[in-house]
Amino acid sequence: MKKFKNPAIEWLGNRVRILDQTRLPQKEAYLELGDYRSIASALTGLKIRGAPAIGVAGAYAVALGALKIESTAKAEFLEKLRAVIKAMADTRPTARNLFRALDRMRQVAEAGADVAEIKTALVDEAVKIHAWEMEATLEINRYGAGLIKDGFTVLTHCNTGPLATTGYGTALGVIMRAKEQGKDIKVLATETRPLLQGARLTTWELQKAGIPVTLITDSMAGYFMSKGEVDCVIVGADRIAANGDTANKIGTYTLAVLAKENNIPFYVAAPTTTIDPSLATGDEIPIEQRSQEEVTHIQGTRIAPVGIAAANPAFDVTPHRYLTAIITEKGIIRGNYGEGIKEII
Ligand code: MRU
């Protein structure tokens, strides 16, 4: 696979340029963000999203926050940096990659000898985290593509392509790699209510890649599975517990149960930075609760009566017993996920 310039996020030396994912597919609009607060609000507003991309954006935000701190005394600098890290940690609670990246940034800051050295090291570290996530997707795609056979129709949920990963994509990258291998692949993409990452972003990325895609509403998945029209399901992850339980976009659990009922393999593709070995099971994964308006409205237009309460958990947890395999950059884990995860971490 050739190197490509991923538009999701680009480091410009003293600011980042992001492709505003809330404007897609109507408009390819770029934003230049020069301080951590604007990156924090881009994250909560889903202008940049997807667990690996959230981690990368969080790392650059810390670097930018550090560059703006004027204190030259290390202790004072670190105290101010802690506030920056806390602000970023408060943006998206489920995406494990964010906390891994923030932790790495904190460790680098604490290890530096003086403030000037720390600032340089933090920028270098953010760039490294970005490069690592990009490379990891290449390996995930290499391992995963073997699972996608010629002639398969693959169902995927949410958006896990280059936009979500800053690399080549996790679940969507696997599909794209299988296609590059010359296989005849078709995709069923769920629209992914409430924010329509599937309808807006996955279809956009697949269309650009020249892969045939049919958009379905989330509630149509069972219909296509029961008709024998789905050969496998592949999704990404936001956080994977030590036993393999996987948090991913709301609706993933429903798809996994349906897949099991219909004897369809269900794959999760994610880098090891999404695995959280400190959590024994998925019950401990924090689930982001988002605003009611995302459910009562579609793209700014109210669809429910005024005064109707709505619930909006952004993710759900799929117990590991529903998974056929977890595809990571270090290989494919099957069977005993707890043991497999321990081995690769
Ligand atoms: O709320 P989002 O759009 O950030 O949710 C994204 C997902 O759930 C993705 O499936 C997950 O982050 C994997 S991205 C490779």
Residues whose N, C-alpha, C, O or C-beta is under 5 A from the ligand:
A	BS01	MRU	R49 G50 A51 H157 C158 N159 T160 A164 T165 T170 Q197 G236 A237 D238 N248 K249
